[in-house]
Amino acid sequence: MNLRGQRDLFLLTELERNAAVTQRSLATKLGVALGLTNLYLKRLARKGYIKITTIPSHRIRYLLTPQGFAEKSRLTYLYMQYSLSHYRDMRARLRETLARATENGVKRVVIYGTGEFAEMAYLSLREMDMTLVGFVDDGERESFLSYPVWRPEVLVGWEFDAVLLADLEQTARYKEMLGQYQVPDGKILALVPSA
């Protein structure tokens, strides 16, 4: 699903939830300029997905048309397909990374991060008969999946074979930080780039 479809789905969902929502709040939630939000809404109206009314004369309301509800359903279906495909791709890449690590003798793994990807990593470790040493993160979270979450400094005293980075956007920062705690690059696992 492309960015335009994601934005259309977001707008249609927000307008269905609150017909009196302001363009300013939509712009903030979308993370785009107010003028761009105005253009998006006008495009949705031109396509017949929403109707823009003024009730009373100084208040703008956005109403989804039957076409708009149908488009929202279509986009929701496409988004779910996209999400499931992305999830399967990430699981496959994660399994591939862990399989290579296992071939190199890795058994005891620390997961760095506590997001959705960390949950997927935890499940993959269990499937591959690897041992979770613990979760580390530099956030404020105290526990994750019923395990305590430790600050990265504890790695200096832990015994482990590898640290799996469970945040795709922060890989470089995490690698640099792990170097400060004497974790060599050879013990850092990051996802294999997609083909």
C-alpha positions in Angstrom: 0.0 0.0 0.0 1.5 3.3 -1.0 1.7 6.5 1.1 -1.3 8.1 -0.6 -3.5 5.1 0.2 -2.4 5.2 3.8 -3.2 8.9 4.1 -6.6 8.4 2.4 -7.4 5.6 4.8 -6.3 7.7 7.8 -8.4 10.7 6.7 -11.5 8.6 6.0 -11.2 6.9 9.3 -10.7 10.2 11.2 -13.6 11.8 9.4 -15.9 8.8 10.1 -14.9 9.0 13.8 -15.4 12.8 14.0 -17.2 14.7 11.3 -16.3 18.0 13.0 -12.6 17.4 13.2 -10.5 20.4 12.2 -8.0 20.5 9.4 -5.3 21.7 11.8 -5.7 18.6 14.0 -5.7 16.3 10.9 -2.6 18.0 9.7 -0.9 17.5 13.1 -1.9 13.8 13.2 -0.7 13.3 9.6 2.5 15.2 10.2 2.0 17.4 7.1 1.3 21.1 6.5 -2.2 22.5 6.9 -2.3 23.5 3.2 -1.5 19.9 2.2 -4.2 18.5 4.4 -6.7 20.9 2.7 -5.6 19.6 -0.7 -6.1 16.0 0.5 -9.6 16.7 1.7 -10.5 18.6 -1.5 -9.2 15.6 -3.5 -11.4 13.2 -1.4 -14.4 15.4 -2.0 -13.7 15.6 -5.8 -13.6 11.8 -5.9 -16.9 11.7 -4.2 -15.7 10.0 -1.0 -16.6 12.9 1.4 -19.0 15.7 1.4 -17.9 19.0 2.9 -20.8 20.9 4.6 -21.1 23.9 6.8 -23.5 23.3 9.7 -24.1 26.0 11.1 -22.6 28.4 8.6 -19.3 28.9 10.4 -18.6 25.2 11.2 -17.2 22.8 8.6 -18.3 19.1 8.8 -17.0 16.2 6.7 -19.4 13.5 5.9 -18.4 10.1 4.3 -20.5 9.3 1.3 -21.5 5.7 0.4 -18.6 5.8 -2.0 -16.4 6.9 0.8 -17.4 4.0 3.0 -16.7 1.6 0.2 -13.3 3.2 -0.4 -12.5 3.0 3.3 -13.3 -0.7 3.3 -11.2 -1.3 0.2 -8.2 0.6 1.7 -8.6 -1.2 5.0 -8.4 -4.6 3.2 -5.3 -3.4 1.2 -3.7 -2.2 4.4 -4.3 -5.5 6.2 -2.8 -7.4 3.2 0.2 -5.0 3.3 0.6 -5.4 7.0 0.5 -9.2 6.9 2.9 -9.3 4.0 5.3 -7.0 5.9 5.0 -9.2 9.0 5.7 -12.4 7.1 8.7 -10.7 5.4 10.1 -9.5 8.8 9.6 -12.9 10.3 11.5 -14.6 7.4 14.3 -12.1 7.6 14.5 -12.6 11.4 14.6 -16.4 11.1 17.3 -16.2 8.4 19.4 -13.9 10.7 18.9 -16.3 13.7 19.6 -19.4 11.6 23.0 -18.0 10.5 23.7 -17.1 14.1 22.9 -20.6 15.2 25.2 -22.1 12.6 28.0 -19.9 14.2 27.3 -21.3 17.6 25.0 -18.6 19.0 22.7 -19.9 21.7 22.4 -17.2 24.4 20.8 -14.0 23.1 20.0 -10.6 24.5 17.3 -8.6 22.8 17.9 -4.9 22.6 14.5 -3.1 22.4 11.0 -3.6 23.6 8.7 -2.9 20.7 6.7 -5.1 18.4 9.8 -6.3 16.6 11.3 -7.4 20.0 8.1 -9.5 20.6 8.6 -11.1 17.2 12.3 -11.7 18.0 11.4 -13.3 21.3 9.0 -15.7 19.6 11.6 -16.6 17.0 14.2 -17.3 19.6 11.8 -19.8 21.3 11.1 -21.5 17.9 14.8 -21.9 17.2 15.6 -23.3 20.7 17.8 -20.4 21.6 17.9 -18.9 25.1 16.9 -15.4 26.0 19.4 -13.9 28.4 17.2 -10.8 28.9 15.8 -7.6 27.4 17.8 -4.4 27.4 16.5 -1.0 26.4 17.4 2.6 27.1 13.8 3.6 27.5 11.7 3.9 30.7 10.0 0.5 30.4 10.5 -1.7 33.5 9.1 -5.0 32.1 8.3 -6.5 28.7 6.6 -9.9 28.1 6.8 -10.5 31.9 10.6 -10.1 31.9 12.5 -7.3 33.5 14.0 -4.7 31.2 17.5 -3.7 32.0 19.6 -0.7 31.1 22.3 -1.5 28.5 25.1 -1.0 31.1 24.3 -4.4 32.5 25.8 -6.0 29.4 29.3 -5.5 30.7 28.6 -8.2 33.4 26.3 -10.6 31.4 27.3 -13.7 29.6 25.8 -14.0 26.1 26.7 -15.0 22.6 24.9 -12.2 20.8 22.8 -9.0 21.1 19.8 -8.9 18.7 18.9 -5.4 17.7 15.1 -5.2 17.7 14.7 -1.7 16.3 15.3 -1.3 12.6 15.5 2.5 12.6 18.1 2.8 15.4 20.6 0.1 14.3 23.6 2.5 13.9 22.9 4.2 17.2 22.5 1.0 19.0 25.7 -0.5 17.5 27.6 2.6 18.6 26.1 2.4 22.1 26.9 -1.3 22.4 30.5 -0.5 21.6 30.7 1.7 24.7 29.7 -1.4 26.7 32.5 -3.6 25.2 30.1 -5.6 22.9 32.1 -6.4 19.8 30.5 -6.0 16.3 30.8 -9.7 15.9 28.3 -10.2 18.7 25.7 -7.8 17.3 22.9 -9.3 15.2 20.9 -7.0 12.9 18.4 -8.0 10.3 19.6 -9.2 6.9 18.6 -6.5 4.4 15.6 -7.5 2.3 16.4 -8.8 -1.2 
